[in-house]
Amino acid sequence: MSGPQPFVFAAGAEIKRHAPATERNRDVIAETLMKVLPAQGMVLEIASGTGEHVVHFAQIFPGLTWQPSDPDPIALASINAWRADCAVPNVRPTMLLDASTDWPIAQANAVVCINMVHISPWAATIGLLRNAAGILPPSAPLFIYGPFRQYDIPLAEGNAAFDTALRQQNPEWGLRYVEDIVTEARDVGLMLDQIIPMPSNNLSLIFRFR
Ligand SMILES: C[S@@+](CC[C@H](N)C(=O)[O-])C[C@H]1O[C@@H](n2cnc3c(N)ncnc32)[C@H](O)[C@@H]1O
């Protein structure tokens, strides 16, 4: 999501949630993922949310198996409902996974995390990096998308307002500095490969396990 918008329920399906931002950002994210993801293998999605991204990406990338996850039982129910509704064969059943604790999965060929880093405690980002480094083979990508800060670049007005709103909602949330993430990533063997500017002042950060 590009702003502090609540999930809404899809008509006629109370369990299936809908985040309007996913419809706006899913194709531009998919275009970026095309340059990043391997042709085959398993992609672990962290913080799958409603599940709309994972069913969309699974249709665009039929050669990949997608493993959705989230720590929120309401999100897991929504993901499973979208999965059942779209009947995409290459989406696995959901996994209960909190990025900040040990992950119940031994290996993945890529890890994708969209719009979690700013809306969770810093421990979730540390856990994302540490656990991704533990399950990715050499040169495999960790893709992180969202709004960020950078030390030498003034924060766009919309992102500054979003950051304030997030911190008011939860003092442990807020836009993170790319440089801080890069430092933590390096400590666990993940090297920053690319920073890709995205619409609405978002960034895609691509790390690779060395
Ligand atoms: C803003 S939503 C983004 C959902 C989805 N990726 C999207 O872009 O629509 C944030 C998601 O992060 C998840 N989340 C929060 N804390 C987390 C954590 N510690 N580990 C994994 N996911 C977390 C929430 O449950 C929620 O689904």
The ligand as an ORCA input file, in Angstrom:
! r2SCAN-3c Opt
* xyz 0 1
  C       0.638     -3.001      4.554
  S       0.366     -4.716      4.628
  C       1.094     -5.230      3.090
  C       0.493     -6.495      2.574
  C       0.891     -6.870      1.146
  N       2.284     -7.256      1.042
  C       0.567     -5.723      0.209
  O       1.480     -5.043     -0.266
  O      -0.625     -5.508     -0.019
  C       1.571     -5.210      5.840
  C       1.609     -6.691      6.071
  O       2.753     -6.957      6.893
  C       2.409     -8.006      7.763
  N       3.355     -8.003      8.880
  C       3.405     -7.171      9.918
  N       4.372     -7.532     10.773
  C       4.979     -8.613     10.234
  C       6.043     -9.455     10.623
  N       6.688     -9.269     11.782
  N       6.380    -10.492      9.828
  C       5.737    -10.698      8.655
  N       4.711     -9.942      8.239
  C       4.335     -8.908      9.025
  C       0.967     -7.697      8.157
  O       0.309     -8.806      8.726
  C       0.408     -7.255      6.825
  O      -0.124     -8.348      6.113
*
